[in-house]
Protein backbone atom coordinates (compact mmCIF):
# COMPACT_ATOMS: atom_id res chain seq x y z
CA UNK A 1 0.00 0.00 0.00
CA UNK A 2 1.28 3.43 -0.97
CA UNK A 3 0.60 6.47 1.23
CA UNK A 4 1.22 10.22 1.08
CA UNK A 5 2.07 12.34 4.13
CA UNK A 6 1.50 16.10 3.79
CA UNK A 7 2.80 17.81 6.94
CA UNK A 8 4.91 20.99 7.16
CA UNK A 9 6.49 20.32 10.57
CA UNK A 10 9.80 18.60 9.68
CA UNK A 11 10.01 16.51 12.86
CA UNK A 12 6.40 15.32 12.72
CA UNK A 13 6.67 14.63 8.99
CA UNK A 14 9.76 12.52 9.61
CA UNK A 15 8.13 10.67 12.51
CA UNK A 16 5.02 9.88 10.47
CA UNK A 17 6.98 8.67 7.47
CA UNK A 18 9.25 6.52 9.63
CA UNK A 19 6.35 4.92 11.54
CA UNK A 20 4.42 4.20 8.35
CA UNK A 21 7.45 2.70 6.65
CA UNK A 22 8.13 0.51 9.68
CA UNK A 23 4.50 -0.65 9.44
CA UNK A 24 5.20 -1.85 5.90
CA UNK A 25 3.80 0.99 3.79
CA UNK A 26 5.44 2.76 0.87
CA UNK A 27 5.43 6.47 1.74
CA UNK A 28 5.90 9.70 -0.20
CA UNK A 29 5.99 13.03 1.62
CA UNK A 30 5.30 16.71 1.01
CA UNK A 31 6.12 19.70 3.18
CA UNK A 32 3.56 22.20 1.85
CA UNK A 33 0.10 22.32 0.33
CA UNK A 34 1.11 22.96 -3.27
CA UNK A 35 3.52 20.02 -3.37
CA UNK A 36 1.01 17.82 -1.57
CA UNK A 37 -1.77 18.77 -3.98
CA UNK A 38 0.43 18.02 -6.99
CA UNK A 39 1.46 14.58 -5.70
CA UNK A 40 -2.08 13.64 -4.71
CA UNK A 41 -3.37 14.81 -8.07
CA UNK A 42 -0.83 12.89 -10.15
CA UNK A 43 0.08 9.75 -8.17
CA UNK A 44 -2.23 6.81 -7.24
CA UNK A 45 -2.14 6.75 -3.44
CA UNK A 46 -4.13 4.27 -1.36
CA UNK A 47 -4.54 6.85 1.44
CA UNK A 48 -3.28 10.29 2.51
CA UNK A 49 -2.38 11.82 5.87
CA UNK A 50 -3.08 15.54 5.45
CA UNK A 51 -2.36 18.39 7.86
CA UNK A 52 -4.80 21.27 7.59
CA UNK A 53 -2.45 24.08 8.64
CA UNK A 54 -0.14 24.00 5.62
CA UNK A 55 1.87 26.81 3.98
CA UNK A 56 1.29 27.87 0.34
CA UNK A 57 -2.06 26.06 0.17
CA UNK A 58 -4.07 25.07 3.24
CA UNK A 59 -5.19 21.49 3.72
CA UNK A 60 -8.91 22.18 3.23
CA UNK A 61 -8.21 23.78 -0.16
CA UNK A 62 -5.95 20.86 -1.12
CA UNK A 63 -8.67 18.38 -0.22
CA UNK A 64 -11.42 20.32 -1.99
CA UNK A 65 -9.35 20.42 -5.18
CA UNK A 66 -8.68 16.68 -5.02
CA UNK A 67 -12.35 15.86 -4.59
CA UNK A 68 -13.44 18.21 -7.40
CA UNK A 69 -10.92 16.49 -9.64
CA UNK A 70 -12.40 13.10 -8.77
CA UNK A 71 -9.55 11.95 -6.53
CA UNK A 72 -11.32 9.63 -4.07
CA UNK A 73 -8.49 8.11 -2.01
CA UNK A 74 -9.19 8.00 1.76
CA UNK A 75 -7.86 11.07 3.59
CA UNK A 76 -6.99 11.24 7.28
CA UNK A 77 -6.70 14.86 8.39
CA UNK A 78 -4.53 16.16 11.23
CA UNK A 79 -6.06 18.99 13.26
CA UNK A 80 -5.29 21.05 16.35
CA UNK A 81 -7.15 19.62 19.35
CA UNK A 82 -8.93 22.89 20.20
CA UNK A 83 -10.03 23.76 16.67
CA UNK A 84 -13.31 21.87 16.25
CA UNK A 85 -14.15 24.16 13.32
CA UNK A 86 -11.16 22.71 11.43
CA UNK A 87 -12.58 19.23 11.85
CA UNK A 88 -15.94 20.32 10.46
CA UNK A 89 -14.28 22.09 7.52
CA UNK A 90 -12.17 19.03 6.83
CA UNK A 91 -15.14 16.67 6.79
CA UNK A 92 -17.15 19.07 4.61
CA UNK A 93 -14.23 19.18 2.17
CA UNK A 94 -14.23 15.39 1.83
CA UNK A 95 -12.09 13.99 4.66
CA UNK A 96 -12.77 10.43 5.83
CA UNK A 97 -11.41 10.66 9.38
CA UNK A 98 -9.30 12.87 11.63
CA UNK A 99 -6.71 12.74 14.40
CA UNK A 100 -6.22 15.67 16.77
CA UNK A 101 -2.70 16.84 17.66
CA UNK A 102 -0.92 15.77 19.77
CA UNK A 103 -1.66 12.15 18.98
CA UNK A 104 -0.32 8.67 19.57
CA UNK A 105 1.24 7.14 16.46
CA UNK A 106 -0.58 3.87 17.16
CA UNK A 107 -3.88 5.70 16.71
CA UNK A 108 -2.81 7.06 13.32
CA UNK A 109 -1.79 3.57 12.20
CA UNK A 110 -5.07 2.05 13.43
CA UNK A 111 -7.19 4.70 11.72
CA UNK A 112 -5.29 4.26 8.46
CA UNK A 113 -5.78 0.50 8.58
CA UNK A 114 -9.50 1.09 9.06
CA UNK A 115 -9.65 3.54 6.15
CA UNK A 116 -7.80 1.13 3.87
CA UNK A 117 -10.10 -1.73 4.85
CA UNK A 118 -13.25 0.28 4.25
CA UNK A 119 -12.02 1.63 0.94
CA UNK A 120 -11.76 -1.94 -0.38
CA UNK A 121 -14.99 -3.17 1.24
CA UNK A 122 -13.56 -5.06 4.23
CA UNK A 123 -14.60 -4.86 7.87
CA UNK A 124 -11.68 -6.40 9.79
CA UNK A 125 -7.90 -6.41 9.71
CA UNK A 126 -7.83 -10.15 8.99
CA UNK A 127 -8.17 -11.15 5.35
CA UNK A 128 -8.77 -14.69 4.12
CA UNK A 129 -8.54 -16.26 0.69
CA UNK A 130 -8.79 -20.04 0.74
CA UNK A 131 -5.97 -21.33 2.98
CA UNK A 132 -4.26 -17.93 2.97
CA UNK A 133 -4.72 -15.56 5.89
CA UNK A 134 -3.21 -12.05 6.18
CA UNK A 135 -3.46 -9.99 9.36
CA UNK A 136 -2.70 -6.38 8.38
CA UNK A 137 -2.52 -5.33 12.03
CA UNK A 138 0.44 -7.58 12.76
CA UNK A 139 1.67 -8.18 9.16
CA UNK A 140 1.36 -11.91 9.85
CA UNK A 141 0.80 -14.23 6.87
CA UNK A 142 -0.22 -17.87 7.25
CA UNK A 143 -1.19 -20.72 4.92
CA UNK A 144 -3.26 -23.48 6.53
CA UNK A 145 -2.21 -22.04 9.88
CA UNK A 146 1.51 -22.18 9.09
CA UNK A 147 3.37 -18.88 9.39
CA UNK A 148 5.04 -17.74 6.17
CA UNK A 149 8.12 -15.53 6.27
CA UNK A 150 8.04 -12.82 3.61
CA UNK A 151 10.30 -9.95 2.64
CA UNK A 152 8.86 -6.44 2.90
CA UNK A 153 8.18 -6.26 -0.85
CA UNK A 154 6.64 -9.72 -0.93
CA UNK A 155 4.35 -8.69 1.92
CA UNK A 156 3.35 -5.45 0.19
CA UNK A 157 2.45 -7.40 -2.92
CA UNK A 158 0.30 -10.01 -1.20
CA UNK A 159 -1.30 -7.34 1.00
CA UNK A 160 -2.34 -5.34 -2.06
CA UNK A 161 -3.66 -8.42 -3.85
CA UNK A 162 -5.68 -9.60 -0.86
CA UNK A 163 -7.18 -6.14 -0.32
CA UNK A 164 -8.37 -6.40 -3.94
CA UNK A 165 -8.94 -10.15 -4.15
CA UNK A 166 -11.08 -11.29 -7.05
CA UNK A 167 -10.05 -8.31 -9.18
CA UNK A 168 -7.43 -8.51 -11.94
CA UNK A 169 -4.51 -6.22 -11.06
CA UNK A 170 -2.18 -5.09 -13.84
CA UNK A 171 1.58 -5.04 -13.40
CA UNK A 172 1.48 -1.26 -13.88
CA UNK A 173 -0.97 -0.83 -11.02
CA UNK A 174 1.14 -3.02 -8.76
CA UNK A 175 4.27 -1.01 -9.56
CA UNK A 176 2.44 2.25 -8.83
CA UNK A 177 1.26 1.04 -5.43
CA UNK A 178 4.32 -0.92 -4.28
CA UNK A 179 7.08 1.60 -4.94
CA UNK A 180 7.56 5.19 -3.86
CA UNK A 181 7.95 8.16 -6.17
CA UNK A 182 11.76 8.03 -6.35
CA UNK A 183 12.11 4.27 -6.92
CA UNK A 184 13.47 3.13 -10.29
CA UNK A 185 10.34 1.30 -11.30
CA UNK A 186 10.47 -1.79 -13.46
CA UNK A 187 7.30 -3.82 -13.93
CA UNK A 188 9.38 -6.92 -14.76
CA UNK A 189 10.42 -7.19 -11.11
CA UNK A 190 6.77 -7.90 -10.25
CA UNK A 191 7.08 -11.25 -12.04
CA UNK A 192 10.02 -12.11 -9.81
CA UNK A 193 8.09 -11.38 -6.61
CA UNK A 194 5.01 -13.23 -7.86
CA UNK A 195 7.22 -16.27 -8.52
CA UNK A 196 8.64 -16.11 -5.01
CA UNK A 197 5.19 -15.81 -3.47
CA UNK A 198 3.92 -18.81 -5.43
CA UNK A 199 6.75 -20.91 -4.04
CA UNK A 200 5.94 -19.82 -0.50
CA UNK A 201 2.13 -19.70 -0.61
CA UNK A 202 1.29 -22.32 -3.22
CA UNK A 203 1.57 -22.15 -6.99
CA UNK A 204 -2.19 -21.80 -7.56
CA UNK A 205 -2.76 -18.97 -5.10
CA UNK A 206 -1.89 -16.17 -7.56
CA UNK A 207 -3.42 -16.54 -11.00
CA UNK A 208 -1.87 -14.98 -14.12
CA UNK A 209 -4.52 -13.55 -16.44
CA UNK A 210 -2.69 -13.42 -19.74
CA UNK A 211 -2.29 -9.92 -21.11
CA UNK A 212 -4.06 -8.33 -18.14
CA UNK A 213 -2.20 -9.03 -14.90
CA UNK A 214 -2.67 -11.06 -11.73
CA UNK A 215 -5.54 -12.10 -9.51
CA UNK A 216 -5.54 -13.67 -6.07
CA UNK A 217 -7.47 -16.91 -6.45
CA UNK A 218 -10.68 -16.86 -4.41
CA UNK A 219 -11.91 -20.20 -3.01
CA UNK A 220 -14.61 -20.52 -5.65
CA UNK A 221 -12.01 -20.01 -8.38
CA UNK A 222 -9.77 -22.81 -7.18
CA UNK A 223 -9.79 -26.04 -9.14
FENFEN-V252720 format. One record per helix or strand. SS is the DSSP state (H for helix, E for strand). FROM is the first residue (numbers start at 1). TO is the last residue. Records with the same first field share a line. If there is no record, write none. Layout:
SS = FROM-TO / FROM-TO
This chain:
E = 2-6 / 26-30 / 47-51 / 74-80 / 97-101 / 126-129 / 132-135 / 140-143 / 146-147 / 169-169 / 206-209 / 213-216
H = 10-22 / 33-42 / 59-68 / 84-93 / 105-119 / 152-163 / 171-178 / 188-201 / 219-221
